[in-house]
Amino acid sequence: MISIGVRLAAVEPRIAAAVLFAGSYVPRSIVEEARRVSIPLLVLLQWDDRWNDRGMALDLFDALGSTEKTLHANTGGHTGVPAFEGDDVDRFFRRHLG
């Protein structure tokens, strides 16, 4: 759930970078907390996810306070994240944690 990831990224100093999957309802309080997130972020969004609101996910991405944030949007449903995103996630973590 992206709300838990945002909350942790905002309050847990041991988290240095995060990958978030934009795929759940986002309460207004989490959008406000997102402004406090300052770590590097990679957000994965499935464009055709019928179970999750794309507009809400984009609003959350806009609210994230990080100066280094990237959004990867792919066609497909909730479970259709392309395998190549794993390579990008790996590069992201190597860059920020390696």
MMTF fields as JSON, N, C-alpha, C and O atoms, coordinates in Angstrom:
{
  "mmtfVersion": "1.0.0",
  "mmtfProducer": "UNKNOWN",
  "numBonds": 391,
  "numAtoms": 392,
  "numGroups": 98,
  "numChains": 1,
  "numModels": 1,
  "chainsPerModel": [1],
  "groupsPerChain": [98],
  "chainIdList": ["A"],
  "bondAtomList": [4, 2, 8, 6, 12, 10, 16, 14, 20, 18, 24, 22, 28, 26, 32, 30, 36, 34, 40, 38, 44, 42, 48, 46, 52, 50, 56, 54, 60, 58, 64, 62, 68, 66, 72, 70, 76, 74, 80, 78, 84, 82, 88, 86, 92, 90, 96, 94, 100, 98, 104, 102, 108, 106, 112, 110, 116, 114, 120, 118, 124, 122, 128, 126, 132, 130, 136, 134, 140, 138, 144, 142, 148, 146, 152, 150, 156, 154, 160, 158, 164, 162, 168, 166, 172, 170, 176, 174, 180, 178, 184, 182, 188, 186, 192, 190, 196, 194, 200, 198, 204, 202, 208, 206, 212, 210, 216, 214, 220, 218, 224, 222, 228, 226, 232, 230, 236, 234, 240, 238, 244, 242, 248, 246, 252, 250, 256, 254, 260, 258, 264, 262, 268, 266, 272, 270, 276, 274, 280, 278, 284, 282, 288, 286, 292, 290, 296, 294, 300, 298, 304, 302, 308, 306, 312, 310, 316, 314, 320, 318, 324, 322, 328, 326, 332, 330, 336, 334, 340, 338, 344, 342, 348, 346, 352, 350, 356, 354, 360, 358, 364, 362, 368, 366, 372, 370, 376, 374, 380, 378, 384, 382, 388, 386],
  "bondOrderList": [1, 1, 1, 1, 1, 1, 1, 1, 1, 1, 1, 1, 1, 1, 1, 1, 1, 1, 1, 1, 1, 1, 1, 1, 1, 1, 1, 1, 1, 1, 1, 1, 1, 1, 1, 1, 1, 1, 1, 1, 1, 1, 1, 1, 1, 1, 1, 1, 1, 1, 1, 1, 1, 1, 1, 1, 1, 1, 1, 1, 1, 1, 1, 1, 1, 1, 1, 1, 1, 1, 1, 1, 1, 1, 1, 1, 1, 1, 1, 1, 1, 1, 1, 1, 1, 1, 1, 1, 1, 1, 1, 1, 1, 1, 1, 1, 1],
  "groupList": [{"groupName": "MET", "atomNameList": ["N", "CA", "C", "O"], "elementList": ["N", "C", "C", "O"], "formalChargeList": [0, 0, 0, 0], "bondAtomList": [1, 0, 2, 1, 3, 2], "bondOrderList": [1, 1, 2], "singleLetterCode": "M", "chemCompType": "L-PEPTIDE LINKING"}, {"groupName": "ILE", "atomNameList": ["N", "CA", "C", "O"], "elementList": ["N", "C", "C", "O"], "formalChargeList": [0, 0, 0, 0], "bondAtomList": [1, 0, 2, 1, 3, 2], "bondOrderList": [1, 1, 2], "singleLetterCode": "I", "chemCompType": "L-PEPTIDE LINKING"}, {"groupName": "SER", "atomNameList": ["N", "CA", "C", "O"], "elementList": ["N", "C", "C", "O"], "formalChargeList": [0, 0, 0, 0], "bondAtomList": [1, 0, 2, 1, 3, 2], "bondOrderList": [1, 1, 2], "singleLetterCode": "S", "chemCompType": "L-PEPTIDE LINKING"}, {"groupName": "GLY", "atomNameList": ["N", "CA", "C", "O"], "elementList": ["N", "C", "C", "O"], "formalChargeList": [0, 0, 0, 0], "bondAtomList": [1, 0, 2, 1, 3, 2], "bondOrderList": [1, 1, 2], "singleLetterCode": "G", "chemCompType": "PEPTIDE LINKING"}, {"groupName": "VAL", "atomNameList": ["N", "CA", "C", "O"], "elementList": ["N", "C", "C", "O"], "formalChargeList": [0, 0, 0, 0], "bondAtomList": [1, 0, 2, 1, 3, 2], "bondOrderList": [1, 1, 2], "singleLetterCode": "V", "chemCompType": "L-PEPTIDE LINKING"}, {"groupName": "ARG", "atomNameList": ["N", "CA", "C", "O"], "elementList": ["N", "C", "C", "O"], "formalChargeList": [0, 0, 0, 0], "bondAtomList": [1, 0, 2, 1, 3, 2], "bondOrderList": [1, 1, 2], "singleLetterCode": "R", "chemCompType": "L-PEPTIDE LINKING"}, {"groupName": "LEU", "atomNameList": ["N", "CA", "C", "O"], "elementList": ["N", "C", "C", "O"], "formalChargeList": [0, 0, 0, 0], "bondAtomList": [1, 0, 2, 1, 3, 2], "bondOrderList": [1, 1, 2], "singleLetterCode": "L", "chemCompType": "L-PEPTIDE LINKING"}, {"groupName": "ALA", "atomNameList": ["N", "CA", "C", "O"], "elementList": ["N", "C", "C", "O"], "formalChargeList": [0, 0, 0, 0], "bondAtomList": [1, 0, 2, 1, 3, 2], "bondOrderList": [1, 1, 2], "singleLetterCode": "A", "chemCompType": "L-PEPTIDE LINKING"}, {"groupName": "GLU", "atomNameList": ["N", "CA", "C", "O"], "elementList": ["N", "C", "C", "O"], "formalChargeList": [0, 0, 0, 0], "bondAtomList": [1, 0, 2, 1, 3, 2], "bondOrderList": [1, 1, 2], "singleLetterCode": "E", "chemCompType": "L-PEPTIDE LINKING"}, {"groupName": "PRO", "atomNameList": ["N", "CA", "C", "O"], "elementList": ["N", "C", "C", "O"], "formalChargeList": [0, 0, 0, 0], "bondAtomList": [1, 0, 2, 1, 3, 2], "bondOrderList": [1, 1, 2], "singleLetterCode": "P", "chemCompType": "L-PEPTIDE LINKING"}, {"groupName": "PHE", "atomNameList": ["N", "CA", "C", "O"], "elementList": ["N", "C", "C", "O"], "formalChargeList": [0, 0, 0, 0], "bondAtomList": [1, 0, 2, 1, 3, 2], "bondOrderList": [1, 1, 2], "singleLetterCode": "F", "chemCompType": "L-PEPTIDE LINKING"}, {"groupName": "TYR", "atomNameList": ["N", "CA", "C", "O"], "elementList": ["N", "C", "C", "O"], "formalChargeList": [0, 0, 0, 0], "bondAtomList": [1, 0, 2, 1, 3, 2], "bondOrderList": [1, 1, 2], "singleLetterCode": "Y", "chemCompType": "L-PEPTIDE LINKING"}, {"groupName": "GLN", "atomNameList": ["N", "CA", "C", "O"], "elementList": ["N", "C", "C", "O"], "formalChargeList": [0, 0, 0, 0], "bondAtomList": [1, 0, 2, 1, 3, 2], "bondOrderList": [1, 1, 2], "singleLetterCode": "Q", "chemCompType": "L-PEPTIDE LINKING"}, {"groupName": "TRP", "atomNameList": ["N", "CA", "C", "O"], "elementList": ["N", "C", "C", "O"], "formalChargeList": [0, 0, 0, 0], "bondAtomList": [1, 0, 2, 1, 3, 2], "bondOrderList": [1, 1, 2], "singleLetterCode": "W", "chemCompType": "L-PEPTIDE LINKING"}, {"groupName": "ASP", "atomNameList": ["N", "CA", "C", "O"], "elementList": ["N", "C", "C", "O"], "formalChargeList": [0, 0, 0, 0], "bondAtomList": [1, 0, 2, 1, 3, 2], "bondOrderList": [1, 1, 2], "singleLetterCode": "D", "chemCompType": "L-PEPTIDE LINKING"}, {"groupName": "ASN", "atomNameList": ["N", "CA", "C", "O"], "elementList": ["N", "C", "C", "O"], "formalChargeList": [0, 0, 0, 0], "bondAtomList": [1, 0, 2, 1, 3, 2], "bondOrderList": [1, 1, 2], "singleLetterCode": "N", "chemCompType": "L-PEPTIDE LINKING"}, {"groupName": "THR", "atomNameList": ["N", "CA", "C", "O"], "elementList": ["N", "C", "C", "O"], "formalChargeList": [0, 0, 0, 0], "bondAtomList": [1, 0, 2, 1, 3, 2], "bondOrderList": [1, 1, 2], "singleLetterCode": "T", "chemCompType": "L-PEPTIDE LINKING"}, {"groupName": "LYS", "atomNameList": ["N", "CA", "C", "O"], "elementList": ["N", "C", "C", "O"], "formalChargeList": [0, 0, 0, 0], "bondAtomList": [1, 0, 2, 1, 3, 2], "bondOrderList": [1, 1, 2], "singleLetterCode": "K", "chemCompType": "L-PEPTIDE LINKING"}, {"groupName": "HIS", "atomNameList": ["N", "CA", "C", "O"], "elementList": ["N", "C", "C", "O"], "formalChargeList": [0, 0, 0, 0], "bondAtomList": [1, 0, 2, 1, 3, 2], "bondOrderList": [1, 1, 2], "singleLetterCode": "H", "chemCompType": "L-PEPTIDE LINKING"}],
  "groupTypeList": [0, 1, 2, 1, 3, 4, 5, 6, 7, 7, 4, 8, 9, 5, 1, 7, 7, 7, 4, 6, 10, 7, 3, 2, 11, 4, 9, 5, 2, 1, 4, 8, 8, 7, 5, 5, 4, 2, 1, 9, 6, 6, 4, 6, 6, 12, 13, 14, 14, 5, 13, 15, 14, 5, 3, 0, 7, 6, 14, 6, 10, 14, 7, 6, 3, 2, 16, 8, 17, 16, 6, 18, 7, 15, 16, 3, 3, 18, 16, 3, 4, 9, 7, 10, 8, 3, 14, 14, 4, 14, 5, 10, 10, 5, 5, 18, 6, 3],
  "groupIdList": [1, 2, 3, 4, 5, 6, 7, 8, 9, 10, 11, 12, 13, 14, 15, 16, 17, 18, 19, 20, 21, 22, 23, 24, 25, 26, 27, 28, 29, 30, 31, 32, 33, 34, 35, 36, 37, 38, 39, 40, 41, 42, 43, 44, 45, 46, 47, 48, 49, 50, 51, 52, 53, 54, 55, 56, 57, 58, 59, 60, 61, 62, 63, 64, 65, 66, 67, 68, 69, 70, 71, 72, 73, 74, 75, 76, 77, 78, 79, 80, 81, 82, 83, 84, 85, 86, 87, 88, 89, 90, 91, 92, 93, 94, 95, 96, 97, 98],
  "secStructList": [7, 2, 2, 2, 2, 2, 2, 2, 2, 2, 2, 7, 6, 6, 7, 7, 7, 3, 3, 3, 3, 7, 7, 1, 7, 7, 7, 2, 2, 2, 2, 2, 2, 2, 6, 6, 7, 7, 1, 7, 3, 3, 3, 3, 3, 3, 6, 6, 7, 6, 6, 1, 7, 2, 2, 2, 2, 2, 2, 2, 2, 2, 2, 7, 7, 7, 1, 1, 3, 3, 3, 3, 3, 3, 1, 1, 7, 6, 6, 7, 7, 7, 6, 2, 2, 2, 2, 2, 2, 2, 2, 2, 2, 2, 2, 2, 2, 7],
  "xCoordList": [0.843, 0.0, 0.896, 1.754, 0.691, 1.553, 1.465, 2.435, 0.319, 0.17, 1.155, 1.741, 1.346, 2.305, 3.722, 4.502, 4.058, 5.383, 5.661, 6.757, 4.681, 4.848, 5.038, 5.919, 4.213, 4.312, 5.687, 6.308, 6.163, 7.488, 8.588, 9.503, 8.497, 9.517, 9.549, 10.596, 8.411, 8.333, 8.891, 9.401, 8.808, 9.155, 10.348, 10.882, 10.776, 11.84, 13.18, 13.388, 14.081, 15.353, 16.293, 17.227, 16.069, 16.942, 16.63, 17.419, 15.518, 15.163, 15.836, 15.557, 16.726, 17.51, 16.983, 17.314, 16.183, 15.59, 14.444, 14.445, 13.463, 12.324, 11.745, 11.784, 11.21, 10.415, 8.993, 8.76, 8.054, 6.656, 5.813, 6.055, 4.83, 3.89, 2.606, 1.923, 2.274, 1.084, -0.141, -0.593, -0.671, -1.799, -2.709, -2.947, -3.225, -4.217, -4.835, -4.351, -5.903, -6.543, -5.568, -4.861, -5.531, -4.618, -5.435, -6.014, -5.483, -6.196, -5.541, -4.336, -6.318, -5.82, -4.664, -3.725, -4.721, -3.651, -2.313, -1.26, -2.35, -1.111, -0.559, 0.658, -1.425, -0.968, -0.238, 0.784, -0.755, -0.086, 1.265, 2.246, 1.332, 2.599, 3.6, 4.805, 3.119, 3.998, 4.87, 5.986, 4.384, 5.158, 6.449, 7.408, 6.462, 7.633, 8.66, 9.761, 8.325, 9.248, 10.347, 10.069, 11.595, 12.713, 13.727, 14.699, 13.52, 14.467, 14.219, 13.137, 15.209, 14.992, 13.897, 13.828, 13.051, 11.919, 11.792, 12.059, 11.381, 10.945, 9.532, 9.306, 8.582, 7.181, 6.76, 6.939, 6.196, 5.7, 4.183, 3.496, 3.671, 2.233, 1.762, 2.28, 0.788, 0.153, -1.015, -2.016, -0.88, -1.794, -3.231, -4.177, -3.392, -4.724, -5.255, -6.103, -4.776, -5.193, -6.623, -6.852, -7.569, -8.976, -9.338, -10.411, -8.47, -8.75, -8.246, -8.571, -7.462, -6.865, -7.017, -6.99, -7.172, -7.434, -6.132, -5.29, -5.972, -4.763, -4.565, -3.45, -5.64, -5.543, -5.049, -4.248, -5.533, -5.099, -3.606, -2.878, -3.162, -1.74, -0.885, 0.187, -1.355, -0.599, -0.588, 0.421, -1.695, -1.736, -0.748, -0.06, -0.682, 0.268, 1.698, 2.53, 1.981, 3.33, 3.686, 4.789, 2.768, 3.01, 3.283, 4.103, 2.609, 2.751, 4.055, 4.511, 4.657, 5.897, 6.949, 7.214, 7.541, 8.463, 9.877, 10.688, 10.187, 11.539, 11.936, 11.134, 13.18, 13.698, 14.168, 14.412, 14.294, 14.646, 13.57, 13.603, 12.622, 11.549, 11.308, 11.367, 11.035, 10.812, 9.536, 9.277, 8.745, 7.519, 7.671, 7.949, 7.487, 7.459, 6.02, 5.499, 5.385, 4.019, 4.043, 4.651, 3.382, 3.327, 1.885, 1.045, 1.601, 0.271, 0.096, 1.066, -1.144, -1.429, -2.138, -2.196, -2.677, -3.451, -2.603, -1.375, -3.276, -2.662, -1.467, -0.464, -1.558, -0.47, 0.403, 1.152, 0.32, 1.04, 2.335, 2.748, 2.998, 4.271, 5.26, 5.531, 5.798, 6.731, 7.991, 8.465, 8.512, 9.704, 10.893, 11.711, 11.004, 12.158, 12.19, 13.244, 11.069, 11.081, 11.979, 12.532, 12.125, 13.036, 14.454, 15.16, 14.886, 16.222, 16.352, 17.379, 15.307, 15.344, 15.341, 16.02, 14.584, 14.573, 15.967, 16.456, 16.591, 17.94, 18.92, 19.71, 18.872, 19.759, 19.489, 20.416, 18.221, 17.841, 18.467, 19.082, 18.305, 18.862, 20.378, 20.993, 20.999, 22.465, 22.983, 23.99, 22.275, 22.682, 22.566, 23.422, 21.523, 21.262, 21.73, 21.928, 21.904, 22.3, 23.651, 24.238, 24.143, 25.388, 26.575, 27.688],
  "yCoordList": [-1.17, 0.0, 1.244, 1.398, 2.119, 3.286, 4.224, 4.913, 4.257, 5.131, 4.772, 5.659, 3.49, 3.058, 3.445, 3.919, 3.246, 3.607, 5.099, 5.495, 5.917, 7.375, 7.755, 8.548, 7.19, 7.511, 7.134, 7.918, 5.939, 5.505, 6.404, 6.79, 6.735, 7.594, 8.979, 9.625, 9.422, 10.748, 10.765, 11.796, 9.641, 9.67, 8.802, 8.974, 7.888, 6.951, 7.398, 7.268, 7.921, 8.449, 7.396, 7.743, 6.126, 5.074, 4.75, 4.07, 5.211, 4.975, 6.05, 7.239, 5.615, 6.555, 6.713, 7.694, 5.788, 5.827, 4.818, 3.875, 5.013, 4.094, 3.965, 4.892, 2.779, 2.512, 2.275, 1.455, 2.992, 2.897, 2.439, 2.851, 1.591, 1.156, 1.934, 1.773, 2.778, 3.622, 2.778, 2.691, 2.163, 1.289, 1.105, -0.031, 2.165, 2.041, 3.406, 4.43, 3.399, 4.649, 5.46, 4.9, 6.762, 7.628, 8.662, 9.573, 8.524, 9.518, 10.893, 10.998, 11.929, 13.316, 13.512, 14.252, 12.867, 13.023, 12.514, 13.053, 11.489, 10.952, 11.921, 12.07, 12.571, 13.575, 14.693, 15.19, 15.082, 16.114, 15.608, 16.351, 14.361, 13.793, 13.682, 13.803, 13.453, 13.3, 14.535, 14.427, 15.674, 16.919, 16.899, 17.603, 16.088, 15.996, 14.972, 14.905, 14.185, 13.157, 13.841, 14.601, 13.564, 14.224, 13.254, 13.688, 11.961, 10.968, 10.74, 11.046, 10.21, 9.849, 8.778, 7.838, 8.946, 8.047, 7.6, 8.358, 6.367, 5.838, 5.329, 4.468, 5.852, 5.457, 4.715, 5.211, 3.515, 2.699, 2.833, 2.677, 3.122, 3.306, 2.475, 2.606, 1.627, 0.876, 1.712, 1.898, 2.205, 3.175, 2.666, 3.442, 1.381, 0.816, 0.035, -0.842, 0.335, -0.363, 0.043, 1.145, -0.831, -0.489, -0.436, 0.056, -0.929, -0.953, 0.296, 0.517, 1.107, 2.266, 3.514, 3.451, 4.62, 5.896, 6.529, 6.936, 6.609, 7.172, 8.632, 9.044, 9.404, 10.813, 10.996, 11.887, 10.141, 10.202, 9.88, 10.51, 8.895, 8.532, 9.681, 9.959, 10.348, 11.482, 12.663, 13.358, 12.894, 13.963, 13.675, 14.578, 12.417, 12.055, 12.27, 12.803, 11.858, 12.055, 13.542, 13.916, 14.377, 15.826, 16.333, 17.233, 15.773, 16.237, 15.807, 16.451, 14.74, 14.26, 15.363, 15.979, 15.607, 16.715, 16.475, 17.401, 15.286, 14.953, 15.758, 15.957, 16.216, 16.899, 15.903, 16.268, 14.645, 13.585, 12.514, 11.605, 12.648, 11.664, 11.369, 12.255, 10.102, 9.643, 8.817, 8.033, 8.997, 8.231, 7.382, 7.903, 6.077, 5.162, 4.691, 3.97, 5.088, 4.672, 3.67, 3.918, 2.548, 1.497, 1.109, 1.159, 0.722, 0.208, -1.129, -1.829, -1.465, -2.734, -2.545, -1.451, -3.654, -3.642, -3.755, -3.687, -3.928, -3.912, -4.862, -4.504, -6.046, -7.02, -7.078, -8.037, -6.064, -6.105, -5.328, -4.914, -5.11, -4.368, -5.139, -6.312, -4.489, -5.176, -5.647, -4.996, -6.772, -7.346, -6.398, -6.387, -5.598, -4.699, -3.646, -3.064, -3.384, -2.427, -2.925, -2.123, -4.24, -4.782, -4.302, -4.017, -4.207, -3.693, -2.229, -1.817, -1.444, -0.034, 0.143, 1.024, -0.684, -0.649, -0.979, -0.326, -1.984, -2.369, -1.21, -0.902, -0.57, 0.575, 1.722, 2.368, 1.961, 3.022, 2.786, 3.686, 1.566, 1.276, 1.255, 1.695, 0.774, 0.813, 2.242, 2.55, 3.104, 4.509, 5.191, 5.998, 4.875, 5.598, 4.888, 5.528, 3.59, 2.853, 2.175, 1.737, 2.093, 1.361, 2.165, 1.671],
  "zCoordList": [0.0, 0.0, 0.0, 0.869, -0.974, -1.122, 0.082, 0.399, 0.748, 1.918, 3.012, 3.633, 3.256, 4.278, 3.866, 4.693, 2.592, 2.103, 2.238, 2.631, 1.916, 2.046, 3.5, 3.833, 4.365, 5.796, 6.339, 7.057, 6.001, 6.457, 5.907, 6.635, 4.63, 4.02, 4.669, 4.714, 5.163, 5.785, 7.197, 7.637, 7.931, 9.353, 9.752, 10.848, 8.906, 9.29, 8.683, 7.476, 9.513, 8.999, 8.42, 7.697, 8.719, 8.177, 6.722, 6.066, 6.211, 4.807, 3.963, 4.115, 3.071, 2.27, 0.85, 0.184, 0.374, -0.958, -0.964, -0.173, -1.856, -1.873, -3.276, -4.084, -3.528, -4.719, -4.233, -3.345, -4.814, -4.412, -5.592, -6.726, -5.332, -6.344, -6.152, -5.141, -7.122, -7.025, -7.315, -8.456, -6.281, -6.511, -5.329, -4.918, -4.768, -3.713, -3.444, -3.925, -2.674, -2.275, -1.418, -0.581, -1.625, -0.884, -0.099, -0.692, 1.229, 2.038, 1.962, 1.733, 2.15, 2.106, 3.098, 2.804, 4.254, 5.25, 4.707, 5.048, 3.872, 3.295, 2.254, 2.135, 1.509, 0.535, 1.275, 0.801, 2.42, 3.219, 3.729, 3.703, 4.19, 4.644, 3.508, 3.73, 2.299, 1.136, 0.927, 0.418, 1.305, 1.145, 1.979, 1.664, 3.041, 3.927, 3.447, 3.994, 2.448, 1.953, 1.144, 0.216, 1.506, 0.832, 0.232, -0.387, 0.403, -0.121, -1.619, -2.12, -2.327, -3.736, -3.864, -3.072, -4.878, -5.069, -6.517, -7.449, -6.677, -7.967, -7.748, -6.898, -8.507, -8.364, -9.624, -10.736, -9.442, -10.546, -10.606, -9.597, -11.791, -11.983, -13.168, -14.277, -12.926, -14.013, -14.54, -13.848, -15.752, -16.336, -16.45, -16.317, -16.692, -16.925, -15.726, -15.891, -14.542, -13.322, -12.971, -12.473, -13.227, -12.995, -11.519, -11.168, -10.654, -9.219, -8.503, -7.336, -9.19, -8.531, -9.382, -10.611, -8.732, -9.382, -9.876, -9.075, -11.191, -11.793, -11.377, -11.055, -11.385, -11.009, -9.586, -9.305, -8.686, -7.293, -7.187, -6.419, -7.966, -7.95, -8.482, -7.945, -9.533, -10.086, -9.123, -9.007, -8.433, -7.427, -6.301, -5.824, -5.881, -4.836, -5.317, -4.583, -6.539, -7.079, -7.073, -6.673, -7.51, -7.497, -6.087, -5.904, -5.093, -3.715, -3.06, -2.115, -3.541, -2.918, -2.917, -3.95, -1.759, -1.596, -2.088, -2.095, -2.488, -2.925, -4.155, -5.068, -4.168, -5.358, -6.403, -7.553, -6.004, -6.953, -6.901, -6.071, -7.808, -7.898, -9.373, -10.226, -9.644, -11.014, -11.037, -10.124, -12.083, -12.273, -13.529, -14.609, -13.383, -14.523, -14.691, -13.84, -15.766, -16.058, -17.208, -18.249, -17.009, -18.023, -18.287, -17.388, -19.522, -19.822, -19.123, -18.829, -18.867, -18.221, -16.903, -16.341, -16.431, -15.2, -13.952, -14.001, -12.849, -11.522, -11.393, -10.775, -11.959, -11.835, -13.08, -13.262, -13.943, -15.213, -15.26, -16.343, -14.13, -14.152, -15.03, -14.772, -16.063, -16.959, -16.226, -15.295, -16.66, -16.027, -16.079, -15.159, -17.145, -17.251, -16.161, -15.907, -15.511, -14.401, -13.272, -12.519, -13.151, -12.14, -12.346, -11.378, -13.601, -13.905, -13.5, -12.96, -13.763, -13.383, -11.869, -11.342, -11.178, -9.716, -9.177, -8.255, -9.754, -9.345, -9.548, -8.655, -10.712, -10.975, -10.001, -9.513, -9.729, -8.8, -7.427, -6.854, -6.902, -5.569, -5.587, -4.616, -6.625, -6.707, -6.693, -6.055, -7.407, -7.479, -6.114, -5.751, -5.366, -4.13, -2.863, -1.831, -2.935, -1.74, -1.872, -0.883, -3.107, -3.355, -3.172, -3.35]
}
